[in-house]
Amino acid sequence: MEFIVSDYLEETEGAGRYTKYPNISDREHWDHLSKELKAALIESGERAAKEPWTELLISDFREFSKSGNRVRFEDKYFPRRRKLSRLIMAECAENKGRFLDDILDGLYLILEETTWCLPPHTSYERDATQETMPDVTRPIIDLFDAESAALVAYAEYLLRPVLLDISPYISVYVNERLKERIFTPYLNQHFWWMGNGDEPMCNWTPWIVQNVLLCALTRDENFFTREERRTFLKKAALSCDYFLKDYGEDGGCSEGAGYYSHAGLCLFGCLEIMNFALVTDKNSGKKNVNFDRIFRESKIRNIANYIVKMYVGGGYYINFADCSAMAGRRSAREFLFGKAIGGEALSSFAAEDFRNESESEKLIEDEINLFYHVMQAFSYDEMMKYPKSNKLPEDSWFDSVGLMVARDETFVLAAKAGNNADSHNHNDVGSFTLYKNGKPFIIDLGVGTYTRKTFSDKRYELWTMQSQFHNLPTFAADGVIFGKEPEKDVYNRDLVLQNDGAEFAAADVECILEDKKAVLSMDIADAYDDKRVKSYKRTIELIKGEGVSVKDEYDSDLPVYVSLMSYEKPVANEVDGLCEIEVKDIGTIKARGFESITDREMIETYPITDERLSKAWKHEVYRILIKGSPKGKLEFFFA
């Protein structure tokens, strides 16, 4: 295993504190923000002040263990944190003490919560059964324990001068909570997300580590010794390396663009905090400034630039697994990551996306992490003026995750090989998505609202996880109806869907990227755990300036039904052996080689009633089913 971060850290000594952004007493810097931005921050704080503090009850916590509903708790948990962040930003901008009483109410409400963990995360081992009640004698560091800790820690750091004027016990209380819930367990226990060798990591690792570092390195100068701060850096560096081991040199994220903010960007947060702490340690015997060379490492640069390569336009991103096609807006974090790696394209992309956001989005009002609010404020004016780049990203082949992304002036095509063991996996080996003129043509649904079932052994009963609702073949005996009750389909032996697991993978994968075409070919038969599926070779090609071709050649003992998921309504006509499907306001699909389009319902409508899915898909979606004989060829052309 390669130790990138740890090796860079070994070249340094000591550890300072993270004080890159000023606290409230540094009026030179806070008052240097533009008048427009300060006014917007204050107005946002005034609106937040009118919102009531939510009441968080233990019965809300227990709801998850009783019904699997996590939303009831989260709908009370997160508003507290959003409101507090907005109030603090308003107070730092104005500096008149007008928001302090409300800030203290919010701060103490969070400090007095029995636990900062979310109910689905209260297990001591990875994927183990959750505890039904929090154990205050054995704190668990999960994503939102660390997020909440970073919020109260950074709040205390920013407001420390005015809080000390009120009472020294405010900071004492914050520090005691951090010691109890973060510092002691982090230094003395091993949590799975820390990594221990071959075990695969995910976004939890850098997301939590970044927030732990933020807690530790914003404490008062005398709270930790240099040696103790160094211990935090060493543990953090090792966890970052365990996270990085699961990335290929190409920087492809197996969790998708929607998780980039919590994976790649949180890695940036870790490295940013570590670098500043090392540079500012004046007592070090080595030139710690050399740590920033880590941002020139090709893997780090590729992880940073991944998000640019996944962008389609109009807010849409290439998505797969649990990732949504609306993967979120860009912020100062991407902008600063781009500057750190010397990546003009990333910084320009982030700044342009930022300028297209609403005022609320520019202020990241939905964000609970106060650190991100401060980064946003101190990059805001620069991002408003940053030069725009109109250059299209180059075609990409992410060998590490088996993903091809190709584009011309009209189409953006993504095609996936890989296997069905991705983090947040859906059974989608061989699937593809297609956008035309920035609009969704052939889609990947993403995932619905998280529930207990989402992360249980019943996960693949959920329709959005199944291969039949991706752009893939399904094999079914004559007369078998599928797609009406997806939760039962997975147990039907006369129906063959893809299986989950690393062994269910594409074989004979080849990607060709040329000036006039981009081609991905593979055999996906092994993704189906059934001997009746003997071979299924799929070739997906973007013919630049013309359209997209998908050619399937297969051999099975069962008829095949190829699903095509469409966002806009399709209408089909059969003329002389050619099926032409008109997708409203988008384009056409021409299919050849089909057996029949009349022996079963060919176009099915699926309403979008789930709140999370509806963020990307504002109306119903459609599944087109093209039936082929047990052995043969199917060809599709999208124009």
C-alpha positions as MATLAB code, in Angstrom:
seq = 'MEFIVSDYLEETEGAGRYTKYPNISDREHWDHLSKELKAALIESGERAAKEPWTELLISDFREFSKSGNRVRFEDKYFPRRRKLSRLIMAECAENKGRFLDDILDGLYLILEETTWCLPPHTSYERDATQETMPDVTRPIIDLFDAESAALVAYAEYLLRPVLLDISPYISVYVNERLKERIFTPYLNQHFWWMGNGDEPMCNWTPWIVQNVLLCALTRDENFFTREERRTFLKKAALSCDYFLKDYGEDGGCSEGAGYYSHAGLCLFGCLEIMNFALVTDKNSGKKNVNFDRIFRESKIRNIANYIVKMYVGGGYYINFADCSAMAGRRSAREFLFGKAIGGEALSSFAAEDFRNESESEKLIEDEINLFYHVMQAFSYDEMMKYPKSNKLPEDSWFDSVGLMVARDETFVLAAKAGNNADSHNHNDVGSFTLYKNGKPFIIDLGVGTYTRKTFSDKRYELWTMQSQFHNLPTFAADGVIFGKEPEKDVYNRDLVLQNDGAEFAAADVECILEDKKAVLSMDIADAYDDKRVKSYKRTIELIKGEGVSVKDEYDSDLPVYVSLMSYEKPVANEVDGLCEIEVKDIGTIKARGFESITDREMIETYPITDERLSKAWKHEVYRILIKGSPKGKLEFFFA';
ca = [
       0.000    0.000    0.000;
       1.211    3.480   -0.888;
       1.455    6.003    1.965;
       1.155    9.393    0.280;
      -0.027   11.700    3.076;
       1.970    9.946    5.781;
       5.155   10.182    3.716;
       4.683   13.917    3.186;
       4.013   14.351    6.891;
       7.200   12.468    7.735;
       9.184   15.244    6.056;
       7.860   17.717    8.627;
       7.931   18.255   12.360;
       5.587   19.701   14.931;
       2.081   21.040   14.418;
       0.611   24.478   14.833;
      -3.043   25.511   15.019;
      -5.553   26.155   12.258;
      -6.222   29.900   12.341;
      -6.386   30.664    8.630;
      -9.718   32.452    8.896;
     -10.075   35.319   11.400;
     -12.179   35.313   14.524;
     -14.727   38.044   15.184;
     -12.224   40.445   16.763;
     -10.221   40.757   13.523;
     -12.329   43.540   12.067;
      -9.790   44.390    9.390;
     -10.560   41.129    7.611;
     -14.277   40.834    8.353;
     -14.904   44.434    7.368;
     -12.969   43.881    4.152;
     -15.835   41.736    2.874;
     -17.957   43.603    0.351;
     -20.854   45.657    1.676;
     -23.242   43.566   -0.405;
     -22.019   40.309    1.097;
     -22.087   41.600    4.670;
     -25.615   42.913    4.157;
     -26.699   39.530    2.760;
     -25.167   37.655    5.701;
     -26.883   39.931    8.198;
     -30.229   39.668    6.432;
     -29.888   35.869    6.380;
     -29.196   35.917   10.118;
     -32.245   38.093   10.719;
     -34.433   35.613    8.854;
     -32.881   32.733   10.782;
     -33.597   34.518   14.072;
     -37.316   34.440   13.280;
     -37.273   30.666   12.883;
     -38.059   28.731   16.093;
     -35.514   26.426   17.641;
     -36.722   22.883   17.026;
     -37.609   20.602   19.923;
     -35.643   17.353   19.709;
     -37.113   14.497   21.746;
     -35.846   11.036   22.539;
     -39.016    9.683   20.922;
     -37.809   11.256   17.655;
     -34.535    9.364   18.065;
     -36.350    6.082   18.771;
     -38.570    6.415   15.715;
     -35.868    4.934   13.492;
     -35.584    1.732   15.532;
     -39.381    1.356   15.546;
     -40.317    2.194   11.976;
     -37.107    2.757   10.007;
     -38.063    6.423    9.526;
     -34.993    8.631    9.926;
     -36.540   11.792    8.526;
     -38.587   12.630   11.637;
     -35.405   12.975   13.683;
     -33.376   14.682   10.969;
     -36.092   17.272   10.307;
     -35.552   18.536   13.848;
     -31.822   17.852   14.151;
     -30.491   19.699   11.092;
     -32.496   22.977   11.325;
     -30.815   23.764   14.660;
     -27.425   23.563   13.051;
     -28.375   25.557    9.968;
     -29.894   28.309   12.056;
     -26.876   28.530   14.375;
     -24.435   28.793   11.464;
     -26.412   31.628    9.864;
     -26.681   33.517   13.167;
     -22.932   33.277   13.742;
     -22.118   34.492   10.242;
     -24.461   37.452   10.747;
     -22.860   38.327   14.082;
     -19.344   38.114   12.635;
     -20.381   40.386    9.766;
     -22.157   42.960   11.961;
     -20.305   42.682   15.301;
     -22.917   44.454   17.408;
     -23.911   41.648   19.752;
     -27.430   41.633   18.339;
     -27.454   37.871   17.630;
     -25.529   36.653   20.677;
     -28.461   35.609   22.865;
     -29.905   33.518   20.051;
     -26.461   32.064   19.312;
     -26.005   30.982   22.925;
     -29.451   29.369   22.933;
     -28.578   27.361   19.851;
     -25.092   26.490   21.031;
     -26.377   25.195   24.370;
     -29.241   23.294   22.769;
     -26.686   21.362   20.706;
     -24.243   20.943   23.583;
     -27.036   19.491   25.718;
     -28.173   16.892   23.182;
     -27.720   13.381   24.600;
     -25.842   12.327   21.487;
     -24.800   13.976   18.239;
     -25.037   10.703   16.297;
     -27.859   10.010   13.884;
     -30.014    6.986   14.831;
     -28.934    4.890   11.789;
     -25.265    5.316   12.775;
     -25.369    4.064   16.367;
     -23.472    0.811   15.855;
     -19.983    0.111   17.174;
     -19.013   -2.068   14.229;
     -19.455   -1.440   10.523;
     -22.909   -2.427    9.236;
     -23.858   -3.873   12.614;
     -27.284   -3.527   14.226;
     -27.940   -0.040   15.532;
     -28.420    0.688   19.224;
     -31.994    1.720   20.037;
     -30.849    4.295   22.593;
     -27.584    6.268   22.822;
     -24.944    5.008   25.265;
     -23.435    8.119   26.857;
     -20.665    6.082   28.479;
     -19.248    4.962   25.127;
     -19.504    7.733   22.533;
     -19.553    6.809   18.856;
     -17.942    9.129   16.325;
     -20.152    9.013   13.265;
     -20.522   11.547   10.439;
     -22.756   13.915   12.322;
     -21.173   13.536   15.714;
     -18.063   14.907   13.984;
     -20.065   17.528   12.026;
     -21.754   18.767   15.196;
     -18.454   18.809   17.034;
     -16.866   20.866   14.255;
     -19.794   23.291   14.401;
     -19.544   23.971   18.135;
     -15.727   23.982   17.985;
     -15.582   26.477   15.136;
     -18.339   28.573   16.712;
     -16.261   28.818   19.880;
     -13.142   29.655   17.845;
     -14.844   32.431   15.851;
     -16.617   33.983   18.839;
     -14.052   33.229   21.542;
     -13.244   36.903   22.365;
     -16.896   37.870   22.895;
     -17.765   34.610   24.642;
     -14.942   35.152   27.129;
     -16.361   38.610   27.875;
     -19.655   36.942   28.798;
     -18.185   34.028   30.774;
     -15.150   31.739   30.571;
     -17.446   28.757   31.217;
     -18.859   28.792   27.696;
     -15.526   27.743   26.215;
     -15.008   25.324   29.094;
     -18.327   23.632   28.268;
     -17.497   23.384   24.552;
     -14.077   21.917   25.294;
     -15.487   19.377   27.748;
     -18.007   18.182   25.182;
     -15.262   17.923   22.542;
     -13.046   16.009   24.921;
     -15.846   13.590   25.822;
     -17.272   13.004   22.342;
     -14.291   13.519   20.018;
     -10.813   13.755   21.506;
     -10.903   10.847   23.991;
     -12.612    8.310   21.704;
     -10.577    9.402   18.668;
      -7.262    8.953   20.429;
      -8.172    5.785   22.325;
     -10.600    3.772   20.184;
     -10.534    2.358   16.691;
     -13.549    3.111   14.524;
     -13.936    1.299   11.204;
     -13.751    4.527    9.172;
     -10.197    5.119   10.442;
      -9.013    2.230    8.261;
      -6.830   -0.708    9.130;
      -5.411   -2.102    5.913;
      -7.399   -3.759    3.148;
     -10.887   -2.844    4.374;
     -12.536   -0.540    1.826;
     -13.122    3.017    2.975;
     -15.689    5.552    1.775;
     -16.570    9.223    2.217;
     -16.888    8.683    5.982;
     -13.100    8.649    6.313;
     -12.101   12.131    5.082;
     -15.433   13.659    6.128;
     -14.968   12.694    9.779;
     -11.199   13.184    9.844;
     -11.511   16.728    8.478;
     -13.937   17.642   11.271;
     -11.856   15.989   13.986;
      -8.831   18.007   12.833;
     -10.915   21.168   12.826;
     -11.957   20.501   16.419;
      -8.441   19.747   17.638;
      -6.507   22.444   15.794;
      -8.815   25.355   16.620;
      -8.468   24.897   20.365;
      -6.738   27.558   22.417;
      -2.963   27.531   22.072;
      -2.502   25.905   25.482;
      -5.175   23.246   25.171;
      -2.918   20.747   23.360;
       0.859   20.570   23.236;
       2.656   20.490   19.877;
       3.250   16.768   20.414;
      -0.445   16.133   21.049;
      -1.428   18.070   17.946;
       1.150   16.042   16.042;
      -0.594   12.843   17.183;
      -3.820   14.054   15.586;
      -1.969   14.771   12.345;
      -0.366   11.322   12.246;
      -3.647    9.504   12.808;
      -5.371   11.719   10.248;
      -2.649   11.178    7.638;
      -2.864    7.406    8.020;
      -6.651    7.445    7.617;
      -6.307    9.619    4.508;
      -3.925    7.048    3.061;
      -6.371    4.231    3.763;
      -8.999    6.297    1.942;
      -6.692    7.018   -0.990;
      -5.782    3.345   -1.440;
      -9.278    2.754   -2.826;
      -8.807    5.375   -5.542;
      -7.072    4.691   -8.809;
      -4.568    7.092  -10.258;
      -7.396    8.431  -12.462;
      -9.200    9.905   -9.422;
     -12.511    8.168  -10.187;
     -14.943    8.154   -7.256;
     -16.877    4.891   -6.944;
     -19.535    6.736   -4.947;
     -20.258    9.160   -7.773;
     -20.425   12.914   -8.227;
     -22.984   13.341   -5.459;
     -20.466   12.106   -2.912;
     -17.577   14.200   -4.209;
     -18.474   16.918   -1.693;
     -17.998   14.458    1.160;
     -15.150   12.428   -0.350;
     -12.773   14.396   -2.575;
     -13.609   17.781   -1.060;
     -13.261   16.532    2.499;
      -9.889   15.073    1.547;
      -9.010   18.609    0.461;
     -10.256   19.844    3.841;
      -7.944   17.399    5.634;
      -4.914   18.413    3.571;
      -5.744   22.129    3.808;
      -5.968   22.008    7.612;
      -2.841   19.886    7.947;
      -0.847   22.095    5.598;
      -1.760   25.300    7.411;
      -1.005   23.786   10.824;
       2.421   22.693    9.635;
       3.301   25.967    7.909;
       2.319   28.051   10.933;
       4.335   26.032   13.441;
       7.133   28.524   13.938;
       9.061   26.192   16.231;
       9.509   23.422   13.710;
      13.030   22.486   12.765;
      12.068   21.630    9.189;
      10.589   23.593    6.306;
       7.026   22.471    6.746;
       5.938   24.602    3.807;
       7.000   21.674    1.619;
       3.909   19.728    2.663;
       1.878   21.683    0.112;
       3.668   19.772   -2.645;
       1.097   17.060   -1.988;
      -1.372   19.066   -4.065;
       0.809   18.376   -7.122;
       0.463   14.608   -6.740;
      -1.331   13.279   -9.820;
      -3.834   11.226   -7.838;
      -4.792   14.245   -5.718;
      -5.103   16.440   -8.803;
      -7.258   13.842  -10.569;
      -9.517   13.464   -7.539;
      -9.955   17.236   -7.554;
     -10.778   17.463  -11.262;
     -13.162   14.493  -11.263;
     -16.197   16.722  -10.680;
     -15.491   18.831  -13.779;
     -15.394   15.706  -15.949;
     -18.734   14.515  -14.548;
     -20.644   17.722  -15.226;
     -23.279   17.761  -17.964;
     -24.792   21.240  -17.706;
     -27.879   22.894  -16.282;
     -27.117   21.449  -12.849;
     -27.064   17.838  -14.128;
     -24.194   15.424  -13.481;
     -23.336   11.952  -14.635;
     -24.742    9.755  -11.889;
     -24.759    6.132  -10.830;
     -25.261    4.170   -7.593;
     -26.896    6.309   -4.872;
     -25.753    9.517   -6.551;
     -28.436   11.904   -7.784;
     -28.344   13.457  -11.245;
     -28.647   16.769   -9.381;
     -25.440   16.386   -7.412;
     -25.454   19.837   -5.825;
     -24.001   23.235   -6.579;
     -20.323   24.102   -6.382;
     -18.840   26.320   -3.715;
     -15.656   27.842   -2.343;
     -14.378   24.397   -1.470;
     -14.026   23.366   -5.120;
     -12.733   26.830   -5.959;
      -9.991   26.606   -3.330;
      -9.183   22.985   -4.197;
      -8.642   24.146   -7.774;
      -6.316   26.909   -6.620;
      -4.387   24.489   -4.404;
      -3.698   22.059   -7.269;
      -3.113   24.833   -9.802;
      -6.231   23.693  -11.637;
      -7.625   26.637  -13.531;
     -10.459   24.558  -14.996;
     -11.777   23.491  -11.574;
     -11.615   26.980  -10.067;
     -13.274   28.504  -13.117;
     -15.965   25.819  -13.162;
     -16.705   26.320   -9.454;
     -16.840   30.100   -9.757;
     -19.152   29.993  -12.774;
     -21.515   27.551  -11.090;
     -21.481   29.731   -7.967;
     -22.428   32.828   -9.970;
     -25.455   30.997  -11.398;
     -26.798   30.120   -7.976;
     -29.630   31.806   -6.090;
     -28.762   34.203   -3.265;
     -29.619   31.534   -0.719;
     -27.361   29.033   -2.481;
     -24.527   31.558   -2.675;
     -24.759   31.890    1.118;
     -25.047   28.051    1.451;
     -27.938   28.568    3.873;
     -28.744   24.833    3.896;
     -25.209   23.941    5.016;
     -24.650   22.923    8.654;
     -20.849   23.103    8.591;
     -19.821   26.543    9.858;
     -16.302   26.122    8.496;
     -17.719   25.946    4.975;
     -19.722   29.129    5.598;
     -16.543   30.989    6.504;
     -14.641   29.608    3.506;
     -17.533   30.715    1.304;
     -17.607   34.234    2.742;
     -13.873   34.822    2.323;
     -13.898   33.507   -1.280;
     -17.221   35.087   -2.273;
     -15.971   38.307   -3.834;
     -13.129   36.596   -5.704;
     -15.464   33.961   -7.131;
     -17.833   36.661   -8.364;
     -15.053   38.054  -10.551;
     -13.160   34.911  -11.520;
     -12.678   34.393  -15.311;
     -14.992   31.992  -17.100;
     -13.744   29.053  -19.178;
     -15.904   27.624  -21.977;
     -13.631   24.704  -22.804;
     -15.338   21.284  -22.834;
     -13.721   18.666  -20.582;
     -11.825   15.960  -22.428;
     -13.318   12.488  -22.809;
     -12.387   10.309  -19.861;
     -11.925    6.651  -19.071;
     -11.874    5.938  -15.336;
     -10.380    2.477  -15.379;
     -10.514    2.245  -11.586;
     -14.324    2.308  -11.587;
     -14.969    1.197  -15.169;
     -16.605    4.418  -16.318;
     -16.392    6.147  -19.693;
     -17.568    9.744  -20.107;
     -17.562   11.197  -23.619;
     -19.081   14.269  -25.222;
     -19.455   16.346  -28.343;
     -21.319   19.593  -28.946;
     -24.682   17.808  -28.617;
     -24.362   14.713  -26.452;
     -22.869   13.732  -23.119;
     -22.625    9.965  -22.794;
     -21.604    7.919  -19.771;
     -21.238    4.132  -19.835;
     -20.342    1.886  -16.931;
     -18.513   -1.430  -16.809;
     -16.991   -2.244  -13.400;
     -18.742   -4.522  -10.920;
     -21.660   -4.532   -8.511;
     -19.678   -3.919   -5.339;
     -19.377   -0.142   -5.502;
     -19.913    1.856   -2.345;
     -23.663    2.670   -2.336;
     -23.966    0.127   -5.142;
     -26.815   -0.324   -7.585;
     -26.856   -3.355   -9.858;
     -25.903   -1.469  -13.004;
     -22.978   -3.146  -14.775;
     -23.229   -2.238  -18.456;
     -25.711    0.594  -18.012;
     -25.393    3.995  -19.655;
     -26.890    7.482  -19.440;
     -27.308   10.049  -22.161;
     -27.947   13.782  -22.247;
     -28.768   15.765  -25.361;
     -28.248   19.520  -25.445;
     -27.940   19.462  -21.678;
     -31.298   17.712  -21.176;
     -31.783   14.202  -19.763;
     -32.524   11.666  -22.494;
     -31.739    8.219  -21.055;
     -31.407    8.431  -17.267;
     -30.184    6.794  -14.085;
     -32.802    7.319  -11.385;
     -30.475    7.516   -8.397;
     -31.816    6.592   -4.970;
     -34.889    7.433   -2.933;
     -35.000    8.798    0.588;
     -32.757    6.792    2.887;
     -34.538    4.431    5.274;
     -33.452    1.471    7.351;
     -34.184   -0.794    4.363;
     -31.717    1.135    2.165;
     -28.790   -0.231    4.170;
     -30.191   -3.635    5.051;
     -30.097   -7.068    3.429;
     -33.383   -6.061    1.748;
     -31.685   -3.229   -0.162;
     -32.200   -4.780   -3.591;
     -35.932   -5.071   -3.082;
     -35.955   -1.311   -3.728;
     -36.809   -0.632   -7.350;
     -34.167    2.013   -7.962;
     -31.417   -0.489   -7.048;
     -32.448   -3.171   -9.528;
     -30.942   -3.748  -12.970;
     -34.415   -3.823  -14.537;
     -34.718   -0.102  -13.773;
     -31.368    0.703  -15.307;
     -30.628    0.728  -19.017;
     -29.920   -2.975  -19.131;
     -31.288   -6.336  -20.241;
     -33.588   -8.472  -18.105;
     -34.170  -12.131  -18.909;
     -37.663  -13.510  -18.354;
     -39.586  -16.638  -19.231;
     -42.524  -16.104  -21.565;
     -45.551  -14.800  -19.733;
     -43.614  -13.447  -16.736;
     -44.644   -9.899  -15.865;
     -42.077   -7.815  -14.034;
     -41.726   -4.254  -12.822;
     -45.148   -4.077  -11.184;
     -44.006   -5.341   -7.785;
     -40.203   -4.925   -7.779;
     -39.818   -6.087   -4.178;
     -41.138   -9.525   -5.259;
     -39.275   -9.630   -8.581;
     -35.919  -10.304   -6.923;
     -37.233  -13.659   -5.648;
     -38.799  -14.809   -8.935;
     -36.735  -17.670  -10.372;
     -38.244  -17.194  -13.816;
     -36.795  -13.692  -13.885;
     -33.049  -13.041  -14.123;
     -31.741   -9.711  -12.805;
     -28.188   -8.687  -11.997;
     -26.733   -9.626   -8.607;
     -24.754   -7.526   -6.152;
     -21.161   -8.310   -5.296;
     -17.666   -7.919   -6.685;
     -17.854  -11.191   -8.623;
     -20.756   -9.853  -10.685;
     -18.707   -7.808  -13.085;
     -18.070   -6.908  -16.677;
     -15.546   -8.994  -18.592;
     -13.458   -8.323  -21.708;
     -13.719   -4.585  -21.136;
     -12.178   -2.291  -23.726;
     -12.406    1.488  -24.007;
     -11.305    3.461  -27.073;
     -11.200    7.258  -27.001;
     -10.508    8.942  -30.318;
     -11.184   12.327  -31.887;
     -14.293   11.170  -33.754;
     -15.584    8.433  -31.493;
     -15.602    7.024  -27.981;
     -16.353    3.332  -27.527;
     -16.832    1.071  -24.526;
     -17.321   -2.659  -25.093;
     -17.767   -5.460  -22.572;
     -19.458   -8.754  -21.808;
     -21.930   -8.347  -18.944;
     -23.219  -11.937  -18.694;
     -21.257  -12.515  -15.487;
     -23.268   -9.794  -13.752;
     -26.232  -12.207  -13.896;
     -25.851  -15.208  -11.592;
     -27.662  -17.598  -13.894;
     -26.326  -20.210  -16.301;
     -29.187  -19.490  -18.684;
     -27.404  -16.223  -19.549;
     -24.425  -17.484  -21.553;
     -23.025  -14.285  -23.059;
     -24.048  -10.691  -23.498;
     -21.646   -8.454  -25.356;
     -22.561   -4.770  -25.303;
     -20.841   -2.017  -27.313;
     -21.697    1.602  -26.562;
     -20.360    4.263  -28.912;
     -20.575    8.026  -29.242;
     -20.145    8.821  -32.943;
     -19.256   12.469  -32.681;
     -21.451   14.794  -34.660;
     -23.985   12.023  -35.328;
     -25.358   10.238  -32.270;
     -24.981    7.274  -29.956;
     -25.043    3.617  -30.904;
     -25.682    0.684  -28.554;
     -25.202   -2.804  -29.981;
     -26.047   -5.927  -27.995;
     -25.099   -9.428  -29.132;
     -26.151  -12.188  -26.777;
     -26.899  -15.849  -26.176;
     -29.367  -16.966  -23.514;
     -32.020  -19.597  -22.841;
     -34.599  -16.946  -22.061;
     -36.070  -14.027  -24.003;
     -34.396  -10.695  -23.292;
     -36.066   -7.406  -22.472;
     -33.863   -4.331  -22.708;
     -34.932   -1.469  -20.441;
     -34.405    2.142  -21.421;
     -35.303    4.657  -18.725;
     -36.568    7.904  -20.193;
     -37.331   11.162  -18.393;
     -39.617   12.575  -21.088;
     -42.573   10.699  -22.541;
     -41.754    8.260  -25.379;
     -44.065    7.335  -28.225;
     -43.263    4.239  -30.321;
     -44.061    3.266  -33.902;
     -43.082    0.139  -35.827;
     -42.367    0.481  -39.528;
     -40.849   -2.294  -41.682;
     -38.981   -3.971  -38.847;
     -37.717   -0.705  -37.404;
     -39.019    0.575  -34.084;
     -38.776    4.344  -33.893;
     -39.358    5.927  -30.501;
     -39.878    9.655  -30.274;
     -38.926   11.061  -26.868;
     -40.802   14.300  -26.372;
     -38.734   17.464  -26.949;
     -35.456   15.502  -26.743;
     -34.697   13.108  -29.602;
     -35.371    9.758  -31.217;
     -34.396    6.147  -30.606;
     -34.281    3.667  -33.469;
     -34.276   -0.014  -32.548;
     -33.512   -3.015  -34.764;
     -33.503   -6.746  -34.100;
     -36.448   -6.819  -31.710;
     -38.839   -9.750  -31.708;
     -42.029   -7.836  -31.008;
     -43.262   -4.609  -29.531;
     -46.890   -5.676  -29.236;
     -46.926   -8.821  -27.080;
     -46.659   -6.906  -23.809;
     -46.872   -3.355  -22.559;
     -43.840   -1.671  -24.087;
     -43.854    1.732  -22.393;
     -44.544    1.913  -18.669;
     -45.007    5.017  -16.535;
     -43.525    5.297  -13.052;
     -44.651    8.202  -10.853;
     -42.002    9.987   -8.806;
     -43.429   10.320   -5.317;
     -40.244   10.143   -3.255;
     -38.919   13.503   -2.038;
     -35.279   12.711   -2.708;
     -35.920   11.422   -6.233;
     -38.101   14.435   -6.978;
     -35.141   16.783   -6.542;
     -33.811   15.505   -9.870;
     -36.983   14.243  -11.540;
     -39.868   16.701  -11.333;
     -42.428   14.417  -12.954;
     -42.992   10.761  -13.784;
     -40.380    8.709  -15.616;
     -40.827    6.021  -18.248;
     -39.439    2.583  -18.919;
     -39.230    1.429  -22.522;
     -38.989   -2.349  -22.932;
     -37.631   -3.783  -26.164;
     -38.073   -7.570  -26.437;
     -35.533   -9.746  -28.202;
     -35.416  -13.454  -28.915;
     -33.329  -15.717  -26.618;
     -30.349  -15.485  -28.957;
     -29.592  -12.650  -31.321;
     -28.703   -8.993  -31.740;
     -30.351   -5.746  -30.728;
     -29.233   -2.370  -32.011;
     -30.201    1.099  -30.821;
     -29.343    4.470  -32.251;
     -30.007    7.668  -30.332;
     -30.222   10.911  -32.284;
];
